[in-house]
């Protein structure tokens, strides 16, 4: 087990020469996936790595499996995350790492064999690039997760600039499984621990603001096991929209234009319906707007589906993504701007759910 009591300076002197990449895995209750991600890291072509699993006090057998794996391989180290907050896990891993490069890897990810080597080469060869990440290939646990994945792979769902729909090297505003030089954290600080969601987006906004570029590369990829629940999808994107408002308030700017489109969609749904009761012209415009959205949704879903039944369910995915994000954004405006609520009180409330 990883002993946090060991002074970092002593640890660095002992290990810095043999470790050049630190792979940080935030984790909680991933007993069915954690061994696969660790194995994919160990099977990478780049071998000089340490694996820091930051565990949020798992109680499903994950911790026991991690302990057994750590006994078998000295590269695996375990760190406790009693606060069970994702950016806290990121920072604990970074602060206890000894590598020159930092990789943030999800517990449901499987790295392609060349992932670490490819990202390090890009960062070494291109000092203007502050963050790099590869393509995300989704794996499905059931039919629902397949439909969600197809929906999220559409530009209609997530916007044309999203890394999820890229197929060639290009600059983006964030990536899914990022790699950084460790020195960048000395320049711009660590992940914002006040954020339950969007902590990677917010950090990468600071990376770009500092003058660096973020590169999506199609030369390598990760496999991601998609969670299979429309309910969880709604909750996830509600939180994305909600905490994006906090990020905007922190930086006093709208970080990406596409983030406000779902807000306008929700406002159109409610305000358009209200206005329709008072004026027939508004009613006609409202119906036309709904028809246009429906047609665009149908066309986009048909491009991703394998049949009419899938098309309808992918359209449901689109609506959940747009409505939940927009509703969360609207709620965030109310809480953070109108009511001026403190972040800590909101965070504690959401963690208790």
C-alpha positions as CSV (number, residue, x, y, z in Angstrom):
1,X,0.0,0.0,0.0
2,X,1.1,3.5,-0.8
3,X,2.4,5.2,2.4
4,X,1.6,8.9,2.3
5,X,3.8,9.4,5.4
6,X,7.0,8.9,3.2
7,X,8.4,12.4,2.5
8,X,8.0,13.3,-1.2
9,X,11.6,14.6,-1.4
10,X,13.0,11.2,-0.2
11,X,10.6,9.4,-2.6
12,X,11.7,11.5,-5.5
13,X,15.4,10.9,-4.9
14,X,14.7,7.2,-4.9
15,X,12.4,6.9,-7.9
16,X,12.7,9.9,-10.2
17,X,15.4,8.3,-12.4
18,X,13.3,5.3,-13.3
19,X,9.8,6.8,-13.5
20,X,9.1,9.3,-16.3
21,X,5.3,8.9,-16.5
22,X,2.7,8.9,-13.7
23,X,-0.7,7.5,-14.5
24,X,-3.4,8.7,-12.2
25,X,-6.6,6.8,-11.9
26,X,-9.4,8.3,-9.8
27,X,-11.5,5.4,-8.7
28,X,-14.5,4.4,-6.6
29,X,-16.4,1.1,-6.8
30,X,-15.0,-0.2,-10.1
31,X,-14.3,-3.8,-9.2
32,X,-15.3,-5.0,-12.7
33,X,-13.1,-2.6,-14.6
34,X,-10.0,-1.6,-12.5
35,X,-7.9,-4.6,-13.4
36,X,-8.4,-4.1,-17.1
37,X,-7.3,-0.4,-17.1
38,X,-4.2,-1.3,-15.1
39,X,-3.3,-4.2,-17.4
40,X,-3.6,-1.9,-20.4
41,X,-1.2,0.5,-18.8
42,X,1.3,-2.2,-18.1
43,X,1.0,-3.6,-21.6
44,X,1.8,-0.2,-23.1
45,X,5.0,0.1,-25.2
46,X,6.3,2.8,-22.8
47,X,7.4,1.0,-19.6
48,X,8.8,3.6,-17.3
49,X,5.6,4.4,-15.5
50,X,4.0,4.5,-12.0
51,X,0.3,3.8,-11.5
52,X,-1.3,5.8,-8.8
53,X,-4.9,4.7,-8.1
54,X,-6.7,7.3,-6.0
55,X,-9.5,5.4,-4.4
56,X,-12.6,7.0,-2.9
57,X,-13.0,4.4,-0.2
58,X,-14.5,1.7,-2.4
59,X,-16.7,-0.8,-0.7
60,X,-17.5,-3.2,-3.6
61,X,-14.3,-5.3,-3.5
62,X,-12.3,-2.8,-5.6
63,X,-9.9,-2.1,-2.7
64,X,-9.2,-5.7,-2.1
65,X,-8.4,-6.3,-5.8
66,X,-6.1,-3.2,-5.8
67,X,-4.3,-4.5,-2.7
68,X,-3.6,-7.8,-4.4
69,X,-2.4,-6.1,-7.6
70,X,-0.1,-3.8,-5.7
71,X,1.5,-6.8,-4.0
72,X,2.2,-8.3,-7.4
73,X,3.6,-5.1,-9.0
74,X,5.6,-2.3,-7.3
75,X,4.5,0.1,-10.0
76,X,1.0,0.2,-8.6
77,X,0.4,2.5,-5.6
78,X,-2.8,3.3,-3.7
79,X,-3.8,6.6,-2.3
80,X,-7.0,7.3,-0.2
81,X,-9.4,9.9,-1.3
82,X,-11.8,10.2,1.7
83,X,-13.5,13.3,0.3
84,X,-14.6,11.2,-2.7
85,X,-14.4,14.2,-5.1
86,X,-12.9,13.8,-8.5
87,X,-10.6,16.8,-8.7
88,X,-9.3,16.0,-5.2
89,X,-8.3,12.6,-6.6
90,X,-6.5,14.3,-9.5
91,X,-4.6,16.6,-7.2
92,X,-3.7,13.9,-4.7
93,X,-2.2,11.8,-7.5
94,X,-0.3,14.7,-9.0
95,X,1.2,15.8,-5.7
96,X,2.3,12.3,-4.9
97,X,3.7,11.5,-8.4
98,X,7.3,11.4,-9.4
99,X,7.0,11.3,-13.2
100,X,7.8,14.0,-15.6
101,X,4.5,13.5,-17.4
102,X,1.0,13.2,-15.9
103,X,-1.8,11.1,-17.4
104,X,-5.3,11.3,-16.1
105,X,-7.0,8.0,-16.9
106,X,-10.5,6.9,-16.0
107,X,-11.2,3.6,-14.2
108,X,-13.4,2.5,-17.2
109,X,-10.7,3.3,-19.8
110,X,-8.4,0.9,-21.6
111,X,-5.4,2.5,-23.2
112,X,-4.2,1.4,-26.7
113,X,-0.7,0.0,-26.5
114,X,0.9,3.1,-28.0
115,X,-1.0,5.7,-25.9
116,X,1.6,6.7,-23.4
117,X,4.5,6.7,-25.9
118,X,2.5,8.7,-28.5
119,X,1.4,11.4,-26.1
120,X,4.9,11.8,-24.6
121,X,6.4,12.2,-28.0
122,X,4.0,14.9,-29.0
123,X,4.6,16.8,-25.7
124,X,8.4,16.5,-26.1
125,X,8.4,17.5,-29.8
126,X,5.9,20.4,-29.5
127,X,6.5,22.8,-26.5
128,X,3.5,24.9,-27.6
129,X,1.2,22.0,-26.8
130,X,0.2,21.9,-23.1
131,X,-2.2,18.9,-23.2
132,X,-2.8,16.0,-25.6
133,X,-5.3,13.2,-25.7
134,X,-6.4,10.5,-28.1
135,X,-9.6,9.3,-29.6
136,X,-12.3,7.7,-27.5
137,X,-13.8,4.4,-28.8
138,X,-16.9,3.4,-26.8
139,X,-17.7,-0.1,-25.7
140,X,-21.2,-1.1,-24.8
141,X,-22.4,-3.1,-21.8
142,X,-26.0,-3.3,-23.2
143,X,-28.3,-1.9,-25.8
144,X,-28.9,1.3,-23.8
145,X,-25.2,2.1,-23.5
146,X,-24.8,1.5,-27.3
147,X,-27.6,4.0,-28.1
148,X,-26.2,6.6,-25.7
149,X,-22.8,6.2,-27.3
150,X,-24.2,6.7,-30.8
151,X,-26.1,9.8,-29.6
152,X,-23.0,11.3,-28.0
153,X,-20.9,10.7,-31.2
154,X,-23.1,13.1,-33.1
155,X,-22.3,16.7,-33.7
156,X,-26.0,17.5,-33.3
157,X,-25.7,16.2,-29.7
158,X,-22.4,17.7,-28.5
159,X,-21.4,20.4,-31.0
160,X,-19.0,20.4,-34.0
161,X,-15.9,21.3,-31.8
162,X,-16.2,18.4,-29.4
163,X,-13.4,15.9,-29.2
164,X,-15.8,13.0,-29.2
165,X,-16.6,13.4,-32.9
166,X,-13.1,14.1,-34.2
167,X,-11.3,11.7,-36.5
168,X,-8.1,13.6,-37.4
169,X,-5.5,15.5,-35.5
170,X,-6.8,19.0,-34.5
171,X,-6.8,21.6,-31.8
172,X,-9.7,21.4,-29.3
173,X,-10.7,23.0,-26.0
174,X,-10.5,19.7,-24.0
175,X,-9.8,16.0,-24.4
176,X,-11.1,12.9,-22.7
177,X,-7.9,11.2,-21.4
178,X,-5.4,14.0,-21.0
179,X,-1.6,14.0,-20.8
180,X,0.4,16.9,-19.4
181,X,4.0,17.8,-18.6
182,X,4.2,17.9,-14.9
183,X,5.7,21.3,-15.0
184,X,2.5,22.8,-16.2
185,X,0.9,22.4,-12.7
186,X,3.7,24.6,-11.3
187,X,2.8,27.2,-13.9
188,X,-1.0,27.3,-13.6
189,X,-1.9,25.4,-10.4
190,X,-3.9,22.3,-9.9
191,X,-7.5,21.2,-10.6
192,X,-10.2,23.2,-8.9
193,X,-11.5,21.1,-6.0
194,X,-14.7,23.1,-5.7
195,X,-16.0,21.5,-8.9
196,X,-18.0,18.3,-8.9
197,X,-18.0,18.4,-12.7
198,X,-16.2,20.2,-15.5
199,X,-12.9,20.2,-13.5
200,X,-11.0,19.1,-16.6
201,X,-12.7,21.6,-18.8
202,X,-11.9,24.4,-16.4
203,X,-8.3,23.3,-16.0
204,X,-7.8,23.1,-19.8
205,X,-9.4,26.6,-20.2
206,X,-6.5,27.8,-18.0
207,X,-4.0,25.9,-20.1
208,X,-5.3,27.7,-23.2
209,X,-5.4,31.0,-21.4
210,X,-1.7,30.6,-20.5
211,X,-0.9,30.4,-24.2
212,X,-0.7,26.6,-24.8
213,X,-2.7,24.5,-27.3
214,X,-4.7,21.4,-26.6
215,X,-4.2,18.7,-29.2
216,X,-6.6,15.9,-30.1
217,X,-4.7,13.1,-31.9
218,X,-6.1,10.3,-33.9
219,X,-2.8,8.4,-33.7
220,X,-3.8,6.7,-30.5
221,X,-7.0,5.9,-28.7
222,X,-8.7,4.6,-25.5
223,X,-11.6,2.3,-25.1
224,X,-14.3,3.5,-22.7
225,X,-17.0,1.4,-21.1
226,X,-20.1,3.5,-21.3
227,X,-22.5,3.6,-18.3
228,X,-25.9,2.3,-19.4
229,X,-28.7,4.5,-17.9
230,X,-30.7,7.3,-19.3
231,X,-31.3,8.4,-15.7
232,X,-27.6,8.7,-15.0
233,X,-27.1,10.4,-18.4
234,X,-29.6,13.1,-17.4
235,X,-28.0,13.6,-14.0
236,X,-24.5,13.7,-15.5
237,X,-25.3,16.4,-18.1
238,X,-27.4,18.4,-15.6
239,X,-24.3,18.6,-13.5
240,X,-22.2,19.5,-16.5
241,X,-24.5,22.4,-17.3
242,X,-24.8,23.5,-13.7
243,X,-21.1,23.6,-12.9
244,X,-20.3,25.2,-16.2
245,X,-22.0,28.4,-14.8
246,X,-19.6,28.3,-11.8
247,X,-16.7,28.0,-14.2
248,X,-18.0,31.0,-16.2
249,X,-18.4,33.1,-13.0
250,X,-14.9,32.1,-11.9
251,X,-13.3,33.2,-15.1
252,X,-15.8,36.0,-15.9
253,X,-16.4,34.7,-19.4
254,X,-18.3,32.1,-21.4
255,X,-15.6,29.5,-22.0
256,X,-17.2,28.0,-25.2
257,X,-20.1,29.2,-27.3
258,X,-21.7,25.8,-27.8
259,X,-22.3,25.5,-24.0
260,X,-25.1,28.1,-24.1
261,X,-27.0,26.5,-27.0
262,X,-28.8,24.0,-24.7
263,X,-29.8,27.0,-22.4
264,X,-31.5,28.7,-25.3
265,X,-33.2,25.4,-26.2
266,X,-34.7,25.1,-22.7
267,X,-35.7,28.8,-22.7
268,X,-37.4,28.3,-26.1
269,X,-39.4,25.3,-24.8
270,X,-40.8,27.1,-21.8
271,X,-41.0,30.7,-23.0
272,X,-42.3,29.7,-26.4
273,X,-45.0,27.6,-24.8
274,X,-46.1,30.4,-22.5
275,X,-46.2,33.0,-25.4
276,X,-48.2,30.6,-27.5
277,X,-51.2,31.0,-25.2
278,X,-51.3,34.8,-25.8
279,X,-50.6,35.1,-29.5
280,X,-51.4,32.8,-32.4
281,X,-48.3,33.9,-34.3
282,X,-46.1,32.9,-31.4
283,X,-47.9,29.5,-31.4
284,X,-47.1,29.0,-35.1
285,X,-43.5,30.0,-34.6
286,X,-43.3,27.6,-31.6
287,X,-44.6,24.7,-33.7
288,X,-42.2,25.5,-36.5
289,X,-39.3,25.6,-34.1
290,X,-40.3,22.2,-32.6
291,X,-40.7,20.7,-36.1
292,X,-37.3,22.0,-37.2
293,X,-35.7,20.5,-34.0
294,X,-37.5,17.2,-34.6
295,X,-36.4,17.0,-38.2
296,X,-32.8,17.8,-37.4
297,X,-32.9,15.3,-34.6
298,X,-34.4,12.6,-36.8
299,X,-31.8,13.2,-39.6
300,X,-28.9,13.2,-37.2
301,X,-30.1,10.1,-35.4
302,X,-30.7,8.2,-38.7
303,X,-27.1,8.8,-39.6
304,X,-26.0,6.9,-36.5
305,X,-28.7,4.2,-36.2
306,X,-29.0,0.7,-37.6
307,X,-32.8,0.9,-37.9
308,X,-35.9,2.9,-37.2
309,X,-36.2,1.6,-33.6
310,X,-32.7,2.8,-32.8
311,X,-33.4,6.1,-34.5
312,X,-36.2,6.9,-32.1
313,X,-34.1,6.0,-29.0
314,X,-31.1,8.0,-30.2
315,X,-33.5,11.0,-30.6
316,X,-34.4,10.5,-27.0
317,X,-30.7,10.6,-26.1
318,X,-30.4,13.9,-28.0
319,X,-33.3,15.4,-26.1
320,X,-31.9,14.2,-22.7
321,X,-28.4,15.7,-23.5
322,X,-29.8,19.1,-24.6
323,X,-32.5,19.5,-22.0
324,X,-30.6,18.2,-19.0
325,X,-27.5,20.4,-19.8
326,X,-29.7,23.5,-20.5
327,X,-31.8,22.9,-17.4
328,X,-28.7,22.5,-15.3
329,X,-27.2,25.7,-16.8
330,X,-30.4,27.6,-16.0
331,X,-30.4,26.3,-12.4
332,X,-26.7,27.3,-12.1
333,X,-27.5,30.9,-13.2
334,X,-30.2,31.0,-10.5
335,X,-28.0,29.6,-7.8
336,X,-24.7,31.3,-8.5
337,X,-25.8,34.6,-10.0
338,X,-29.3,35.3,-8.7
339,X,-29.2,33.7,-5.3
340,X,-25.4,34.1,-5.0
341,X,-25.1,30.8,-3.2
342,X,-21.8,29.6,-1.9
343,X,-20.1,26.8,-3.8
344,X,-19.5,24.8,-0.6
345,X,-23.1,24.6,0.4
346,X,-24.2,23.5,-3.1
347,X,-21.4,20.9,-3.3
348,X,-22.3,19.4,0.0
349,X,-26.0,19.1,-1.1
350,X,-25.1,17.4,-4.3
351,X,-22.6,15.0,-2.7
352,X,-25.3,13.8,-0.3
353,X,-27.6,12.8,-3.2
